[in-house]
Amino acid sequence: MDWRQDGLVLRKFLKVRLEIDINKPLMKRKRINSGLKPIFIEFKYERIKVICHICGKITY
């Protein structure tokens, strides 16, 4: 963990639960504009058995 001067903790991950449309490809990463330079956020998925590496969808 990385500690900031104000005592808050900086983490390299955030775990969330989402409802997704399984007919659409899963996102691998997302670009977010944050002031001076863009930030790329990578997504990792749990409890999904197989994801097609070509189309990004949960396999059929």
Secondary structure in CASP SS format (residue, H / E / C, confidence):
PFRMAT SS
TARGET T0000
AUTHOR 0000-0000-0000
METHOD secondary structure of the structure
MODEL  1
M C 1.00
D E 1.00
W E 1.00
R C 1.00
Q C 1.00
D C 1.00
G C 1.00
L C 1.00
V E 1.00
L E 1.00
R C 1.00
K C 1.00
F C 1.00
L C 1.00
K C 1.00
V C 1.00
R C 1.00
L C 1.00
E C 1.00
I C 1.00
D C 1.00
I C 1.00
N C 1.00
K C 1.00
P C 1.00
L C 1.00
M C 1.00
K C 1.00
R E 1.00
K E 1.00
R E 1.00
I E 1.00
N E 1.00
S E 1.00
G C 1.00
L C 1.00
K E 1.00
P E 1.00
I E 1.00
F E 1.00
I E 1.00
E E 1.00
F C 1.00
K C 1.00
Y C 1.00
E C 1.00
R C 1.00
I C 1.00
K C 1.00
V C 1.00
I E 1.00
C C 1.00
H C 1.00
I C 1.00
C C 1.00
G C 1.00
K C 1.00
I E 1.00
T C 1.00
Y C 1.00
END
